[in-house]
């Protein structure tokens, strides 16, 4: 059961990483969005 808990923690961490970059870019008027687009 401990393994299952670790898997869930990793999944939530991945979700946080995906959501985090969107918030700051929106707050700063989408300035960071342009930089992220050029990186892709």
C-alpha distance matrix in Angstrom:
0.0 3.8 5.4 5.2 6.6 8.9 10.1 11.0 12.8 14.7 15.7 17.1 18.8 20.5 21.6 23.1 25.0 26.4 27.6 28.9 31.8 33.2 33.7 35.8 37.9 38.7 39.7 42.0 43.8 42.0 43.4 40.1 39.7 42.7 41.3 38.0 40.1 42.2 39.2 37.9
3.8 0.0 3.8 5.4 5.2 6.4 8.8 10.1 10.8 12.7 14.5 15.7 16.8 18.8 20.3 21.3 23.0 24.9 26.1 27.0 29.9 31.6 32.0 33.8 36.1 37.1 37.8 40.0 42.0 40.3 41.4 38.1 38.0 40.9 39.3 36.2 38.5 40.4 37.3 36.3
5.4 3.8 0.0 3.8 5.4 5.2 6.3 8.8 9.9 10.8 12.6 14.5 15.4 16.8 18.7 20.2 21.4 23.1 24.7 25.8 28.4 30.2 31.0 32.8 34.7 36.0 37.0 39.0 40.9 38.8 39.9 36.5 36.1 38.9 37.3 34.0 36.1 37.9 34.7 33.6
5.2 5.4 3.8 0.0 3.8 5.4 5.1 6.4 8.8 10.0 10.7 12.6 14.4 15.6 16.8 18.7 20.3 21.5 22.9 24.4 27.2 28.5 29.3 31.5 33.4 34.3 35.4 37.6 39.3 37.3 38.7 35.4 34.8 37.8 36.5 33.1 35.0 37.2 34.2 32.8
6.6 5.2 5.4 3.8 0.0 3.8 5.4 5.2 6.3 8.8 10.0 10.7 12.4 14.4 15.5 16.6 18.6 20.3 21.2 22.4 25.4 26.8 27.2 29.3 31.5 32.3 33.2 35.4 37.3 35.6 37.0 33.8 33.5 36.6 35.2 32.0 34.3 36.5 33.5 32.5
8.9 6.4 5.2 5.4 3.8 0.0 3.8 5.4 5.0 6.3 8.7 10.0 10.5 12.4 14.4 15.3 16.6 18.6 20.1 20.9 23.6 25.5 26.1 27.8 29.9 31.2 32.0 34.0 36.0 34.1 35.1 31.8 31.6 34.5 32.9 29.7 32.1 34.0 30.9 30.0
10.1 8.8 6.3 5.1 5.4 3.8 0.0 3.8 5.4 5.2 6.3 8.8 9.9 10.7 12.5 14.4 15.5 16.9 18.6 20.0 22.5 24.1 25.1 27.1 28.8 30.0 31.3 33.2 34.9 32.7 34.0 30.6 30.1 32.9 31.5 28.1 30.1 32.1 29.1 27.9
11.0 10.1 8.8 6.4 5.2 5.4 3.8 0.0 3.8 5.4 5.1 6.3 8.6 9.9 10.6 12.4 14.4 15.5 16.6 18.2 21.1 22.2 22.9 25.3 27.1 27.9 29.1 31.4 33.0 31.1 32.6 29.4 28.8 32.0 30.8 27.5 29.5 31.9 29.2 27.9
12.8 10.8 9.9 8.8 6.3 5.0 5.4 3.8 0.0 3.8 5.4 5.2 6.2 8.7 9.9 10.6 12.4 14.4 15.4 16.2 19.2 20.8 21.3 23.1 25.3 26.4 27.2 29.3 31.3 29.5 30.8 27.5 27.4 30.5 29.1 26.0 28.5 30.7 27.8 27.0
14.7 12.7 10.8 10.0 8.8 6.3 5.2 5.4 3.8 0.0 3.8 5.5 5.0 6.2 8.7 9.8 10.6 12.5 14.3 15.3 17.7 19.6 20.6 22.3 24.0 25.5 26.6 28.4 30.2 28.1 29.1 25.7 25.4 28.3 26.7 23.5 25.8 27.8 24.8 23.9
15.7 14.5 12.6 10.7 10.0 8.7 6.3 5.1 5.4 3.8 0.0 3.8 5.4 5.2 6.3 8.7 10.0 10.8 12.5 14.3 16.7 17.9 19.2 21.4 22.9 23.9 25.4 27.4 28.9 26.7 28.2 24.9 24.1 27.1 26.0 22.6 24.5 26.9 24.2 22.9
17.1 15.7 14.5 12.6 10.7 10.0 8.8 6.3 5.2 5.5 3.8 0.0 3.8 5.4 5.0 6.2 8.7 9.9 10.5 12.0 15.0 16.1 16.7 19.0 20.9 21.7 22.8 25.1 26.7 24.9 26.5 23.5 23.0 26.3 25.3 22.1 24.4 26.9 24.5 23.5
18.8 16.8 15.4 14.4 12.4 10.5 9.9 8.6 6.2 5.0 5.4 3.8 0.0 3.8 5.4 5.1 6.3 8.7 9.9 10.4 13.1 15.1 15.7 17.4 19.4 20.8 21.7 23.5 25.5 23.6 24.7 21.4 21.3 24.4 23.0 20.0 22.6 24.8 22.1 21.6
20.5 18.8 16.8 15.6 14.4 12.4 10.7 9.9 8.7 6.2 5.2 5.4 3.8 0.0 3.8 5.4 5.1 6.4 8.8 10.0 12.0 13.7 15.3 17.0 18.3 19.8 21.4 23.0 24.5 22.2 23.3 19.9 19.4 22.3 21.0 17.6 19.8 22.1 19.4 18.4
21.6 20.3 18.7 16.8 15.5 14.4 12.5 10.6 9.9 8.7 6.3 5.0 5.4 3.8 0.0 3.8 5.4 5.1 6.2 8.6 11.0 11.7 13.1 15.5 16.8 17.7 19.3 21.4 22.7 20.5 22.3 19.2 18.3 21.6 20.9 17.6 19.6 22.3 20.2 19.0
23.1 21.3 20.2 18.7 16.6 15.3 14.4 12.4 10.6 9.8 8.7 6.2 5.1 5.4 3.8 0.0 3.8 5.4 5.1 5.8 9.0 10.3 10.8 12.9 14.8 15.9 16.9 19.0 20.7 19.0 20.5 17.5 17.3 20.7 19.8 16.9 19.4 22.1 19.9 19.5
25.0 23.0 21.4 20.3 18.6 16.6 15.5 14.4 12.4 10.6 10.0 8.7 6.3 5.1 5.4 3.8 0.0 3.8 5.5 5.3 7.1 9.4 10.8 12.1 13.5 15.3 16.7 18.0 19.8 17.6 18.5 15.2 15.1 18.1 16.8 13.8 16.6 18.8 16.4 16.2
26.4 24.9 23.1 21.5 20.3 18.6 16.9 15.5 14.4 12.5 10.8 9.9 8.7 6.4 5.1 5.4 3.8 0.0 3.8 5.8 6.6 7.6 10.0 12.0 12.5 13.9 16.0 17.5 18.5 16.0 17.5 14.4 13.4 16.5 15.8 12.5 14.5 17.3 15.4 14.4
27.6 26.1 24.7 22.9 21.2 20.1 18.6 16.6 15.4 14.3 12.5 10.5 9.9 8.8 6.2 5.1 5.5 3.8 0.0 3.8 5.9 5.7 7.0 9.7 10.8 11.4 13.3 15.4 16.5 14.5 16.5 13.9 13.1 16.7 16.5 13.6 15.7 18.8 17.4 16.8
28.9 27.0 25.8 24.4 22.4 20.9 20.0 18.2 16.2 15.3 14.3 12.0 10.4 10.0 8.6 5.8 5.3 5.8 3.8 0.0 3.8 5.5 5.6 7.1 9.1 10.5 11.5 13.2 15.1 13.5 14.8 12.0 12.3 15.8 15.1 12.8 15.7 18.3 16.8 17.0
31.8 29.9 28.4 27.2 25.4 23.6 22.5 21.1 19.2 17.7 16.7 15.0 13.1 12.0 11.0 9.0 7.1 6.6 5.9 3.8 0.0 3.8 5.6 5.9 6.5 8.9 10.4 11.2 12.8 10.6 11.6 8.5 8.6 12.0 11.3 9.1 12.0 14.6 13.3 13.8
33.2 31.6 30.2 28.5 26.8 25.5 24.1 22.2 20.8 19.6 17.9 16.1 15.1 13.7 11.7 10.3 9.4 7.6 5.7 5.5 3.8 0.0 3.8 5.9 5.5 6.3 8.8 10.3 11.0 8.9 11.1 8.9 7.9 11.7 12.2 10.0 12.1 15.3 14.8 14.7
33.7 32.0 31.0 29.3 27.2 26.1 25.1 22.9 21.3 20.6 19.2 16.7 15.7 15.3 13.1 10.8 10.8 10.0 7.0 5.6 5.6 3.8 0.0 3.9 5.5 5.3 6.3 8.8 10.2 9.4 11.6 10.1 10.2 13.9 14.4 13.0 15.3 18.2 17.9 18.2
35.8 33.8 32.8 31.5 29.3 27.8 27.1 25.3 23.1 22.3 21.4 19.0 17.4 17.0 15.5 12.9 12.1 12.0 9.7 7.1 5.9 5.9 3.9 0.0 3.8 5.4 5.0 6.2 8.7 8.2 9.2 7.7 9.2 12.5 12.5 11.9 14.7 17.0 16.7 17.9
37.9 36.1 34.7 33.4 31.5 29.9 28.8 27.1 25.3 24.0 22.9 20.9 19.4 18.3 16.8 14.8 13.5 12.5 10.8 9.1 6.5 5.5 5.5 3.8 0.0 3.8 5.5 5.3 6.4 4.6 6.1 4.9 5.7 9.0 9.7 9.4 11.6 14.1 14.5 15.5
38.7 37.1 36.0 34.3 32.3 31.2 30.0 27.9 26.4 25.5 23.9 21.7 20.8 19.8 17.7 15.9 15.3 13.9 11.4 10.5 8.9 6.3 5.3 5.4 3.8 0.0 3.8 5.5 5.3 5.0 8.1 8.3 8.0 11.3 12.9 12.4 13.9 16.8 17.6 18.1
39.7 37.8 37.0 35.4 33.2 32.0 31.3 29.1 27.2 26.6 25.4 22.8 21.7 21.4 19.3 16.9 16.7 16.0 13.3 11.5 10.4 8.8 6.3 5.0 5.5 3.8 0.0 3.8 5.5 7.2 9.0 9.6 10.7 13.6 14.7 14.8 16.8 19.3 19.9 20.9
42.0 40.0 39.0 37.6 35.4 34.0 33.2 31.4 29.3 28.4 27.4 25.1 23.5 23.0 21.4 19.0 18.0 17.5 15.4 13.2 11.2 10.3 8.8 6.2 5.3 5.5 3.8 0.0 3.8 5.6 6.0 7.4 9.3 11.4 12.4 13.4 15.4 17.2 18.2 19.8
43.8 42.0 40.9 39.3 37.3 36.0 34.9 33.0 31.3 30.2 28.9 26.7 25.5 24.5 22.7 20.7 19.8 18.5 16.5 15.1 12.8 11.0 10.2 8.7 6.4 5.3 5.5 3.8 0.0 3.8 5.6 8.2 8.7 10.4 12.5 13.6 14.6 16.7 18.4 19.5
42.0 40.3 38.8 37.3 35.6 34.1 32.7 31.1 29.5 28.1 26.7 24.9 23.6 22.2 20.5 19.0 17.6 16.0 14.5 13.5 10.6 8.9 9.4 8.2 4.6 5.0 7.2 5.6 3.8 0.0 3.8 5.5 5.0 7.0 9.3 10.0 10.9 13.2 14.8 15.7
43.4 41.4 39.9 38.7 37.0 35.1 34.0 32.6 30.8 29.1 28.2 26.5 24.7 23.3 22.3 20.5 18.5 17.5 16.5 14.8 11.6 11.1 11.6 9.2 6.1 8.1 9.0 6.0 5.6 3.8 0.0 3.8 5.4 5.9 7.3 9.3 10.6 11.9 13.5 15.3
40.1 38.1 36.5 35.4 33.8 31.8 30.6 29.4 27.5 25.7 24.9 23.5 21.4 19.9 19.2 17.5 15.2 14.4 13.9 12.0 8.5 8.9 10.1 7.7 4.9 8.3 9.6 7.4 8.2 5.5 3.8 0.0 3.8 5.4 5.2 6.3 8.7 10.1 10.8 12.7
39.7 38.0 36.1 34.8 33.5 31.6 30.1 28.8 27.4 25.4 24.1 23.0 21.3 19.4 18.3 17.3 15.1 13.4 13.1 12.3 8.6 7.9 10.2 9.2 5.7 8.0 10.7 9.3 8.7 5.0 5.4 3.8 0.0 3.8 5.4 5.1 6.2 8.8 10.0 10.8
42.7 40.9 38.9 37.8 36.6 34.5 32.9 32.0 30.5 28.3 27.1 26.3 24.4 22.3 21.6 20.7 18.1 16.5 16.7 15.8 12.0 11.7 13.9 12.5 9.0 11.3 13.6 11.4 10.4 7.0 5.9 5.4 3.8 0.0 3.8 5.4 5.1 6.4 8.8 10.1
41.3 39.3 37.3 36.5 35.2 32.9 31.5 30.8 29.1 26.7 26.0 25.3 23.0 21.0 20.9 19.8 16.8 15.8 16.5 15.1 11.3 12.2 14.4 12.5 9.7 12.9 14.7 12.4 12.5 9.3 7.3 5.2 5.4 3.8 0.0 3.8 5.4 5.3 6.4 8.9
38.0 36.2 34.0 33.1 32.0 29.7 28.1 27.5 26.0 23.5 22.6 22.1 20.0 17.6 17.6 16.9 13.8 12.5 13.6 12.8 9.1 10.0 13.0 11.9 9.4 12.4 14.8 13.4 13.6 10.0 9.3 6.3 5.1 5.4 3.8 0.0 3.8 5.5 5.1 6.5
40.1 38.5 36.1 35.0 34.3 32.1 30.1 29.5 28.5 25.8 24.5 24.4 22.6 19.8 19.6 19.4 16.6 14.5 15.7 15.7 12.0 12.1 15.3 14.7 11.6 13.9 16.8 15.4 14.6 10.9 10.6 8.7 6.2 5.1 5.4 3.8 0.0 3.8 5.4 5.3
42.2 40.4 37.9 37.2 36.5 34.0 32.1 31.9 30.7 27.8 26.9 26.9 24.8 22.1 22.3 22.1 18.8 17.3 18.8 18.3 14.6 15.3 18.2 17.0 14.1 16.8 19.3 17.2 16.7 13.2 11.9 10.1 8.8 6.4 5.3 5.5 3.8 0.0 3.8 5.4
39.2 37.3 34.7 34.2 33.5 30.9 29.1 29.2 27.8 24.8 24.2 24.5 22.1 19.4 20.2 19.9 16.4 15.4 17.4 16.8 13.3 14.8 17.9 16.7 14.5 17.6 19.9 18.2 18.4 14.8 13.5 10.8 10.0 8.8 6.4 5.1 5.4 3.8 0.0 3.8
37.9 36.3 33.6 32.8 32.5 30.0 27.9 27.9 27.0 23.9 22.9 23.5 21.6 18.4 19.0 19.5 16.2 14.4 16.8 17.0 13.8 14.7 18.2 17.9 15.5 18.1 20.9 19.8 19.5 15.7 15.3 12.7 10.8 10.1 8.9 6.5 5.3 5.4 3.8 0.0
